[in-house]
Structures are given as C-alpha cells and as structure tokens.
Amino acid sequence: MPAETIIDLFASSSGPTFSVEFFPPSDDAGVQQLLGALEQLQPLKPDWVSVTYGATGASRYKTFSAVGALRGQTATSLIGHLTVAGQSAAEVVRAIQAYQRLGVTHILALRGDPPGGERYRPHREGLATATDLVRLIRSLGDFTVGVAAFPDGHPEGTLELDAEILLAKQAAGAEFAISQLFFDADAYARLVERFRALGGTMPIVAGIMPVTVPSQIERFASLSGSGMPAAFEAQLRAVADDKVRFREVGIELVTQLCRDVIAAGAPGLQFFTLNRSTATRDILDRLRSDAR
Ligand SMILES: Cc1cc2nc3c(=O)[nH]c(=O)nc-3n(C[C@H](O)[C@H](O)[C@H](O)COP(=O)(O)OP(=O)(O)OC[C@H]3O[C@@H](n4cnc5c(N)ncnc54)[C@H](O)[C@@H]3O)c2cc1C
C-alpha cells in the first residue's frame, strides 16, 4: 500500500490539518533551537513539517541537512521546499533527486525571489516559473507537489492573474497550496472564491504567522503585500509599549484569525514558526480548547 500523502490527510482528518514551517539553521546553535522547537511541538501532533529552501539554491545543503536531522527525530510527513530562481534546470533536477534520496515525497514548488529586491529574471538555463517546476517534479517521480498562494496578491501580479496562475499550477500537477501569511480572513476567503470560480479544486492551506513583537507590524506589511487590516493593527499599536500585553493581544488576534479562516472552510493551518514553538502552541491550545 502506498504511504499516506498529505492529500489523504485532508480526506481523513476530522478537522483542519495543523502543520509547521521551519527554516534550515546555519549553525549548531540553530540546529539545537530547531530540534527543541520540534520537541515542543511534537505532542501537538503536527500533520506535517515543512522546511524552506534558500531562494537561489546557494544554501540548499542546509535545507537537505535540516530535513535529514528532522527525519531522524520525527515520523511526521516532511515537505521540502524548492525554488528555481538563480539555478539552472540541471541544478534543480539534482535538488529533486537529493530529496528523493532523503525519502522526501512532498515538495512545495516555488519560484523564489532574487536577493535585494531586484527584478526577477529566470536563470539562462533555468525554469521560468513555479508552474514549470511543478511539471518537472511530477515528471521525475511519484511526488505530491504543493505550491504558493497569495491572499493579498503577489506583488508582481493582480488578484485575477494570481488565480489563473494557481489554476495553471494545478493543471501542471500541483495537488495542494499553502498561502502566504495574511491577517484578513476575508482576503483568504476571496482568494479561495476566485480560484473555485475558475474551476480550481485543490485545497488551500492558510499560512499563519503568530504576531508576538511590535517590529513585526512593519516587517509583515512589506512581505505580505497589503499588511494588517486597520482594526487589527490598531489593537496591536495600542499595546506596543508593553511587551507582555503586546504578545497577549497578538496571540489572541491571530487565534481569532485562525477561527475565522476555519469558519471560512480552510482545510488546514500552516504555522510559520521561525523555528520557535511557544506562540504556535499558545494559539493551538486556544483553538483546541474551543473545540472541547
Ligand atoms: C507558503 C510559502 C512558502 C514559501 N517558501 C519559500 C522558500 O522556501 N524559499 C523561497 O525562496 N521562497 C519561498 N516563498 C516565496 C516565493 O518564492 C515568492 O513569493 C515568489 O515571489 C513567488 O513564488 P511563486 O512560487 O508563487 O512563483 P510563480 O508562480 O512563478 O509566480 C510569480 C510571479 O510570476 C509571474 N508569473 C508566473 N506564472 C505566470 C504566467 N503563467 N503568466 C504570467 N505571469 C506569470 C506572476 O507575476 C507571478 O506573480 C514561499 C511563499 C509561500 C507563500
């Protein structure tokens, strides 16, 4: 019998899936922090763990080594991220083969961004888009492939083009999507609506970033496109001078965001953990106590 894929999990799970994203550490202390976070999160039984990949592939070995370290510590499904930016097609093929050797059967296919905010240009001998990568991965083995989706819109596109691209990714063989972080549940619901209106069927997992420190307000505004809804941001700014209170309010607001996207039908929540565990645990504890 084939091993369970995360697509099977969506079908068999009684509620939304819960998963975590980690980034590959650069040094031994970082590895210890990552494994510590995993240890703290394991009792909450994540449905899968995903590991990011440096945009231009230069740090790909860190990703493979983090995947190897996690593989030794957890039986949970692993998703390896992969990008095409800055790499030849041959290098991308080697990365896919490396995942194959590591026993990774789920890949999140991404384009990646050039460093320093430069305009994206495909590598001379590389793939142009994430859609091309989905096709390549599917042609090389029995992989379950996921892709990125953007509730607030991708900065280079329009909401309509984003939905068409998501559909093209599905047609190329993608079976699930994970969204960029967002703070407006309606933006997530509208993304799903646009995709379904075009005939898109794959599940779109909601990407959730816990908010715990004031500096995140500006940082996420530039990353996620349109930033936080005014009322959400105002509640955070009102307590920005009090670290403890800020964290409490941030956790409560993000918990409510999770409740709202679940009510909107989200098939899963993927937490961007930044290799930490406490905020994700706090939010999940609250969600699970709602369900009791
Ligand atoms: C959940 C998640 C995880 C991520 N993990 C990583 C990671 O590990 N490493 C990393 O470097 N980055 C990661 N990213 C960031 C991602 O690489 C960037 O957001 C990147 O800018 C877009 O990637 P994409 O896969 O959506 O690209 P694409 O689907 O290729 O789209 C990017 C843009 O290209 C243009 N485009 C693409 N296809 C077409 C088309 N058919 N017609 C016209 N225009 C087109 C559009 O303007 C589109 O907005 C992640 C993002 C998300 C949401």
The ligand as a Gaussian input file, in Angstrom:
#p B3LYP/6-31G(d) Opt

LIG

0 1
 C        3.861000      29.082000       1.697000
 C        5.053000      29.745000       1.028000
 C        6.311000      29.201000       1.196000
 C        7.430000      29.810000       0.584000
 N        8.656000      29.231000       0.768000
 C        9.732000      29.773000       0.162000
 C       11.025000      29.163000       0.272000
 O       11.188000      28.117000       0.911000
 N       12.069000      29.754000      -0.338000
 C       11.914000      30.899000      -1.076000
 O       12.902000      31.397000      -1.611000
 N       10.709000      31.500000      -1.216000
 C        9.621000      30.969000      -0.631000
 N        8.388000      31.557000      -0.780000
 C        8.287000      32.836000      -1.509000
 C        8.115000      32.693000      -3.036000
 O        9.277000      32.141000      -3.611000
 C        7.859000      34.093000      -3.576000
 O        6.649000      34.591000      -3.076000
 C        7.901000      34.267000      -5.093000
 O        7.880000      35.655000      -5.411000
 C        6.692000      33.693000      -5.837000
 O        6.762000      32.396000      -5.906000
 P        5.658000      31.537000      -6.718000
 O        6.048000      30.158000      -6.448000
 O        4.292000      31.959000      -6.443000
 O        6.020000      31.967000      -8.241000
 P        5.226000      31.895000      -9.610000
 O        4.044000      31.024000      -9.564000
 O        6.258000      31.585000     -10.652000
 O        4.693000      33.379000      -9.815000
 C        5.460000      34.546000      -9.546000
 C        5.042000      35.667000     -10.479000
 O        5.493000      35.370000     -11.808000
 C        4.547000      35.795000     -12.773000
 N        4.010000      34.605000     -13.482000
 C        4.130000      33.301000     -13.118000
 N        3.491000      32.498000     -13.994000
 C        2.955000      33.325000     -14.930000
 C        2.164000      33.122000     -16.087000
 N        1.797000      31.886000     -16.476000
 N        1.758000      34.204000     -16.812000
 C        2.117000      35.451000     -16.444000
 N        2.880000      35.716000     -15.347000
 C        3.287000      34.671000     -14.603000
 C        3.440000      36.498000     -11.995000
 O        3.735000      37.871000     -11.930000
 C        3.538000      35.867000     -10.609000
 O        3.037000      36.726000      -9.610000
 C        7.261000      30.989000      -0.191000
 C        5.983000      31.532000      -0.345000
 C        4.881000      30.932000       0.237000
 C        3.527000      31.527000       0.074000

